[in-house]
Amino acid sequence: MSIYWQVGDTRTQSKGEALLLANGDLSKIRFNFHDVEWINKNYDIEPENSFEQLALERCKYLRDNGKWLSLWLSSGYDSNTILDFFIKSKQKLDEIVIYKRAAWDIENSYSLKRASDYKQTYNINCKITFFSLTHKHHAAIYENMKEDWILAPGLSARFSKSSLTWNVFFPGDGKKTIDKNDDKRIDITGFDKPRVTLYQNKWYAMYPDSVVHDLFSDRFTGFYIDENDFDLYLKQHYMVIGWFEKLKNFSPELVHQVQSHKIYYKEWNIACGRSGITNNFSSDGFGKGLFSHSVNSIDSQKLQEYYKDSKSFGYYKLGLEKIKNVCTWWNFEEDLAVKSVLLSKMKFLRDFKYE
């Protein structure tokens, strides 16, 4: 376990559990992001190899260490770039998994075409697995866990829960897929871009738990962020801060806006080494608003109305009450994930370079 919350001597990948253990006191919770594994790493020295070289080496490492390689492909920048590098490296994938998250998700049509093209052109033996993460499956999770759903990995305060983490921990198509070929199976995900901040003209690497809390699972392996490949993770920081410094309208506030998906979404992804993608739904970040962790997110509101008289929704509300009882500072209408943001220790990268 390399990414987790800690309260006293207890480590957990459930922020709900951490909040309960700390009795709602955020000062008692420590967020660890590879803090132990990378404690002696030099963040202030940029890796010499190019991002492409490091990514190609990453493909080979995963192929050499996995009997069954499965890429979880969306239509976004991160996973499509991974597929590009597997093609360039000539390292074969055994499987591409495509999932549909709720009724509004249109990404899967793009990712299915991409996977089919890969299979026909580069790897005819690649298996394509396609399934839907249905609302009924979400409801069944609440009925099985009752109010203890808040102890599941990550953090959610909305009735819908479409993250991969949530679905592979419980019976259903997601878990069935990830449990197959379990001997040295590696399930690869894109995770997300690195986060940086500028303070007193110094650049720092940082990672707020609000960015990663939906991705907790020891069953998945991040391509760009993994304890076994520090250089690839670090290289992206230096690439993106170099891009930030060249922006004509640069300001510390702009860094936050970009990393919050408000502006320059496409340019930011490319600056982090991602390949360009053609579908507008993902290339401009249109889908980001749909993954809101607010109780009032679009999908959450639809499901709450549909399931309002069900047992599952009753357990959902009981779980929220558990959190509310210890987090008296939290308003149910607010975004708990953002309201309770915690950072692992920031790491110095380099001084700001003036053009």
Secondary structure, DSSP 8 states (H G I E B T S, - for coil): --EEEEETTEEESBHHHHHHHTTT-GGG-EEEESTTTTTT--TTS--SS-HHHHHHHHHHHHHHH-SEEEEE--SSHHHHHHHHHHHHHT---SEEEEEEESTT--HHHHHHHHHHHHHHHT-TT-EEEEEEE-HHHHHHHHHHHGGGGGGSSB---SS----HHHHHTSTTHHHHHHTTT-TTEEEEE-----EEEEETTEEEEE-BHHHHTT---TTEEESSS-TT-HHHHHHHHHHHHHHHHH-TT--HHHHHHHHTTSS-HHHHHHHTT------HHHHTTGGGGGG--STT-HHHHHHHHHTTTSHHHHHHHHHHHHHHHH-TT--TTS-HHHHT--B---EEEEE----
